[in-house]
Amino acid sequence: MEKEHTLQSLKGKGWFQVAPGVWGIRDVFVNMYLIQNVRTRSWVLVDAGLRTSARKIKRLAKELFAPHFAPAAIVLTHGHFDHVGALPKLLREWEVPVYAHYLEAPYLTGRSAYPPPDPYAGGGLISIMSWTFPQDPIDLNGHLLLLPEDKSVPGLEGWRYIETPGHTPGHISLYRESDGLLLAGDAFATTKAEALTCTLAQARHISGPPRYFTTDWVAAETSVKKLAALQPSTVATGHGRPLHGKTMQHRLQWLADHFKLIAKPHFGRYSKESAVAGINGVEYVPSPPASRWVILAGVIALVATSALIYNRRKS
């Protein structure tokens, strides 16, 4: 009863239950997930949020899994700054392996930065200010392991990973066949990830992968079609609330069927030509469109957003 009361008090702090044995945490605009292995009672962390996320992750883990609240492993859908931010702090306390797709390894071992973000892609203020986001690669040497080729997820029986490139070269999604639960990472979003107001309000809206970081729209479309074909019963993503049921399935299929029209930007750095990456990282990046106004708008948006987030946290 005491534990249940504590969890209820934490609910206002950004945690939510997705499905049996699966919990999520939201920090500012990004989600992380804690998944329990039903048989062993151990658990796995999926993605590690922002630099500020470590405290939230550890607090929920203690409430759910104490006294043994360190995870068996950490699995990354990809390595963008808002999915790996808490790793340095967490790994100082937890000596656990971190798993990722082999095509993500260059960006997780300090060998390559991702292609630059695309502030020209449109969709809202977050896109415009994306050029200010951290872009240096993280170095997880000594912790990073590659996901097995058989598509199994270490530490999680009954789950498999699905290769869903486009947002990043080695992006993956996780799927639990038994109940049709899909953790899609940033293969698509359940809010309008480019729009500041939608993201902060968690407005429900199935949309494509965040435009500002997606560098291969051909691969991204293929990935969304692959996930829609699963007809998942529940989807939980890196940005937005979990969604369930037939309405969600219809909207996801609509996204897959009309991807070029409603997801792909008509103007932007990667809209006509994709970045190219290999096992050693980025090999080619197309030139950006020339527009000083986008950069100026980004500076204004950054100042306004910083003030808004500060006031929200203060309140």
C-alpha positions as CSV (number, residue, x, y, z in Angstrom):
1,M,0.0,0.0,0.0
2,E,2.9,2.4,0.9
3,K,4.6,1.6,-2.4
4,E,1.4,2.2,-4.4
5,H,0.9,5.5,-2.6
6,T,4.5,6.5,-3.5
7,L,4.0,5.6,-7.1
8,Q,0.8,7.7,-7.2
9,S,2.8,10.7,-5.8
10,L,5.4,10.2,-8.5
11,K,2.8,10.1,-11.3
12,G,2.7,13.9,-11.3
13,K,6.5,13.9,-11.7
14,G,6.3,12.5,-15.2
15,W,6.0,8.7,-14.9
16,F,3.2,6.6,-16.6
17,Q,2.4,2.9,-17.1
18,V,2.3,1.8,-20.7
19,A,1.3,-1.9,-20.3
20,P,1.9,-4.7,-17.7
21,G,5.6,-4.7,-16.8
22,V,6.4,-1.5,-18.8
23,W,6.7,2.0,-17.4
24,G,7.6,5.3,-19.0
25,I,9.2,8.5,-17.7
26,R,9.0,11.9,-19.5
27,D,11.6,14.5,-18.9
28,V,10.8,17.9,-20.5
29,F,10.0,16.5,-24.0
30,V,11.5,13.0,-24.3
31,N,10.5,9.6,-22.9
32,M,12.4,6.7,-21.4
33,Y,11.1,3.2,-20.6
34,L,11.6,0.6,-17.9
35,I,10.7,-2.9,-18.8
36,Q,10.6,-5.9,-16.4
37,N,11.5,-9.4,-17.4
38,V,8.5,-11.4,-16.2
39,R,10.4,-14.6,-15.4
40,T,13.6,-13.2,-13.8
41,R,12.0,-10.0,-12.3
42,S,15.1,-8.1,-13.5
43,W,14.5,-5.0,-15.7
44,V,16.0,-3.2,-18.7
45,L,16.1,0.6,-19.3
46,V,15.3,1.7,-22.9
47,D,16.9,5.0,-23.7
48,A,18.4,7.4,-21.2
49,G,16.9,10.8,-21.9
50,L,18.5,14.1,-21.2
51,R,21.4,15.0,-18.9
52,T,18.8,15.9,-16.3
53,S,17.0,12.5,-16.5
54,A,19.3,10.3,-14.2
55,R,17.6,11.4,-11.0
56,K,14.1,10.6,-12.4
57,I,15.1,7.2,-13.7
58,K,16.8,6.2,-10.5
59,R,13.9,7.4,-8.4
60,L,11.3,5.3,-10.3
61,A,13.6,2.3,-10.5
62,K,14.0,2.3,-6.7
63,E,10.2,2.5,-6.2
64,L,9.5,-0.3,-8.7
65,F,12.5,-2.7,-8.2
66,A,14.1,-2.1,-4.8
67,P,16.3,-3.3,-3.2
68,H,17.9,-4.5,-6.5
69,F,17.1,-1.5,-8.6
70,A,20.1,-1.5,-11.1
71,P,19.0,-2.7,-14.5
72,A,20.3,-5.9,-16.2
73,A,21.1,-3.8,-19.3
74,I,20.4,-0.5,-21.1
75,V,19.1,-0.7,-24.7
76,L,19.3,2.3,-27.0
77,T,16.9,2.9,-29.8
78,H,19.5,5.4,-31.1
79,G,22.1,7.8,-29.8
80,H,20.8,11.3,-30.2
81,F,21.5,13.6,-27.3
82,D,18.0,13.3,-25.9
83,H,18.2,9.5,-25.7
84,V,21.7,9.1,-24.1
85,G,22.0,12.2,-21.9
86,A,21.8,10.5,-18.5
87,L,24.2,7.7,-19.4
88,P,27.4,9.2,-18.0
89,K,25.7,9.6,-14.6
90,L,23.9,6.3,-14.6
91,L,27.0,4.3,-15.6
92,R,29.1,5.8,-12.8
93,E,26.6,4.1,-10.5
94,W,25.5,1.1,-12.5
95,E,28.1,-1.2,-14.1
96,V,25.8,-2.6,-16.8
97,P,26.1,-3.2,-20.5
98,V,24.6,-0.7,-23.0
99,Y,23.3,-2.3,-26.2
100,A,22.8,-0.6,-29.6
101,H,22.7,-1.5,-33.3
102,Y,26.1,-1.8,-34.9
103,L,25.3,1.1,-37.2
104,E,24.9,3.3,-34.1
105,A,28.3,2.4,-32.7
106,P,30.3,5.2,-34.4
107,Y,28.2,7.8,-32.6
108,L,28.4,6.0,-29.3
109,T,32.1,5.5,-29.2
110,G,33.3,9.0,-30.1
111,R,34.3,8.1,-33.7
112,S,31.7,10.2,-35.6
113,A,29.0,12.8,-35.0
114,Y,25.6,12.4,-36.5
115,P,24.8,14.5,-39.6
116,P,23.9,18.1,-38.6
117,P,20.3,18.8,-37.5
118,D,18.0,20.4,-40.1
119,P,16.5,23.7,-38.8
120,Y,15.1,24.3,-42.3
121,A,12.8,21.2,-42.1
122,G,9.8,23.2,-40.7
123,G,7.1,22.1,-38.4
124,G,7.7,24.4,-35.5
125,L,10.0,26.2,-33.1
126,I,11.9,23.0,-32.0
127,S,13.0,22.5,-35.6
128,I,14.1,26.1,-35.9
129,M,16.3,25.9,-32.8
130,S,17.6,22.4,-33.5
131,W,21.0,23.8,-34.7
132,T,21.7,24.7,-31.0
133,F,21.3,21.1,-29.8
134,P,24.3,19.1,-28.6
135,Q,26.0,17.3,-31.5
136,D,29.2,15.9,-30.1
137,P,29.2,12.0,-30.0
138,I,29.2,10.3,-26.6
139,D,31.9,7.7,-25.8
140,L,30.6,4.5,-24.3
141,N,33.8,2.4,-24.8
142,G,33.9,-0.2,-22.1
143,H,30.1,-0.3,-21.8
144,L,28.8,-0.6,-25.4
145,L,27.8,-4.0,-26.8
146,L,26.2,-4.7,-30.1
147,L,22.7,-6.1,-30.3
148,P,22.7,-9.8,-31.4
149,E,22.0,-10.5,-35.0
150,D,19.0,-12.8,-34.2
151,K,17.0,-9.7,-33.2
152,S,16.5,-10.8,-29.6
153,V,16.7,-8.1,-26.9
154,P,19.3,-8.9,-24.2
155,G,17.6,-9.2,-20.8
156,L,14.0,-9.3,-22.2
157,E,12.4,-12.6,-23.1
158,G,9.5,-12.3,-25.5
159,W,10.8,-9.1,-27.1
160,R,12.5,-8.6,-30.4
161,Y,14.1,-5.5,-32.0
162,I,13.2,-4.3,-35.5
163,E,15.6,-2.3,-37.7
164,T,13.9,1.0,-38.4
165,P,16.5,3.3,-40.0
166,G,15.9,6.7,-41.4
167,H,15.9,8.9,-38.3
168,T,19.4,7.6,-37.7
169,P,21.3,4.9,-39.6
170,G,21.0,2.2,-36.9
171,H,17.7,3.2,-35.3
172,I,15.7,0.3,-33.8
173,S,12.2,-0.3,-32.4
174,L,11.2,-2.9,-29.8
175,Y,8.2,-5.2,-30.2
176,R,6.5,-7.6,-27.8
177,E,4.5,-10.1,-29.8
178,S,2.4,-11.4,-26.9
179,D,0.3,-8.2,-26.6
180,G,1.3,-6.2,-29.7
181,L,3.3,-3.6,-27.7
182,L,5.6,-1.4,-29.8
183,L,8.2,0.9,-28.5
184,A,9.0,2.9,-31.6
185,G,11.7,5.3,-30.4
186,D,11.8,8.1,-32.9
187,A,10.8,6.1,-35.9
188,F,7.6,8.1,-35.6
189,A,6.1,10.2,-32.8
190,T,2.7,10.4,-31.0
191,T,2.9,14.2,-30.8
192,K,4.1,16.9,-33.2
193,A,7.7,16.7,-32.1
194,E,8.7,19.8,-34.1
195,A,6.1,22.0,-32.4
196,L,7.0,23.4,-29.0
197,T,3.4,23.8,-27.8
198,C,2.4,20.4,-28.9
199,T,5.4,18.7,-27.3
200,L,5.1,20.5,-23.9
201,A,1.3,19.8,-23.8
202,Q,1.8,16.2,-25.1
203,A,-0.9,16.8,-27.7
204,R,-1.9,13.4,-29.1
205,H,-1.0,13.3,-32.8
206,I,0.7,10.5,-34.8
207,S,3.3,12.1,-37.0
208,G,6.5,11.1,-38.7
209,P,10.0,11.0,-37.0
210,P,11.2,14.4,-35.7
211,R,12.1,16.3,-38.8
212,Y,15.0,18.2,-37.5
213,F,17.1,15.0,-36.8
214,T,15.9,12.8,-39.6
215,T,18.5,12.5,-42.4
216,D,17.2,9.7,-44.7
217,W,13.5,10.2,-45.5
218,V,13.4,7.2,-47.9
219,A,14.5,4.8,-45.2
220,A,12.2,6.6,-42.7
221,E,9.2,5.9,-44.8
222,T,10.1,2.3,-45.2
223,S,10.4,1.9,-41.5
224,V,7.0,3.5,-40.8
225,K,5.4,1.1,-43.3
226,K,7.1,-1.8,-41.6
227,L,5.8,-0.8,-38.2
228,A,2.3,-0.1,-39.4
229,A,2.1,-3.5,-40.9
230,L,2.5,-5.0,-37.4
231,Q,-0.8,-3.5,-36.5
232,P,0.4,-3.0,-32.9
233,S,-2.2,-2.7,-30.1
234,T,-0.2,-0.1,-28.2
235,V,2.5,2.3,-29.3
236,A,4.9,4.2,-27.1
237,T,7.4,6.6,-28.6
238,G,10.3,8.9,-27.8
239,H,8.1,11.9,-28.0
240,G,4.4,11.9,-27.0
241,R,2.0,9.8,-25.0
242,P,1.3,6.1,-25.4
243,L,-1.6,5.4,-27.8
244,H,-3.9,2.3,-28.0
245,G,-6.5,0.6,-30.1
246,K,-8.1,0.8,-33.5
247,T,-8.0,4.5,-33.9
248,M,-4.3,4.5,-33.3
249,Q,-3.9,1.7,-35.8
250,H,-5.8,3.6,-38.4
251,R,-3.8,6.8,-37.9
252,L,-0.5,4.9,-38.0
253,Q,-1.6,3.3,-41.3
254,W,-2.6,6.7,-42.6
255,L,0.8,8.0,-41.8
256,A,2.4,5.1,-43.6
257,D,0.1,5.5,-46.7
258,H,0.6,9.3,-46.9
259,F,4.1,9.6,-45.5
260,K,5.5,11.8,-48.3
261,L,2.6,14.2,-48.0
262,I,2.3,14.6,-44.2
263,A,5.7,13.6,-42.7
264,K,8.5,14.4,-45.2
265,P,9.4,18.1,-45.2
266,H,9.1,19.8,-48.6
267,F,12.1,22.0,-47.9
268,G,15.2,21.2,-45.9
269,R,18.7,19.9,-45.9
270,Y,17.7,16.3,-46.4
271,S,14.4,16.6,-48.2
272,K,15.8,16.0,-51.6
273,E,19.0,14.2,-50.8
274,S,19.8,11.9,-47.9
275,A,22.9,11.8,-45.7
276,V,25.1,8.7,-46.2
277,A,26.5,6.7,-43.4
278,G,28.4,3.4,-43.0
279,I,29.9,1.3,-40.3
280,N,32.5,4.0,-39.5
281,G,29.9,6.9,-39.3
282,V,28.9,9.7,-41.6
283,E,30.3,9.5,-45.1
284,Y,28.4,12.3,-46.9
285,V,26.1,15.2,-45.9
286,P,24.2,17.4,-48.4
287,S,24.7,21.2,-48.2
288,P,22.1,23.2,-46.3
289,P,19.8,25.7,-47.9
290,A,21.0,29.3,-47.4
291,S,18.8,31.2,-45.0
292,R,20.0,33.5,-42.2
293,W,16.4,34.1,-41.0
294,V,16.2,30.5,-39.8
295,I,19.3,31.0,-37.6
296,L,18.0,34.3,-36.2
297,A,14.6,32.7,-35.5
298,G,16.4,29.9,-33.8
299,V,18.2,32.2,-31.4
300,I,14.9,33.9,-30.5
301,A,13.2,30.6,-30.0
302,L,16.0,29.3,-27.8
303,V,15.7,32.3,-25.5
304,A,11.9,32.0,-25.3
305,T,12.0,28.2,-24.7
306,S,14.6,28.4,-22.0
307,A,12.5,30.9,-20.1
308,L,9.4,28.8,-20.5
309,I,11.1,25.6,-19.3
310,Y,12.6,27.4,-16.4
311,N,9.3,28.8,-15.3
312,R,7.6,25.4,-15.7
313,R,10.2,23.7,-13.5
314,K,10.1,26.5,-11.0
315,S,6.3,26.1,-10.7
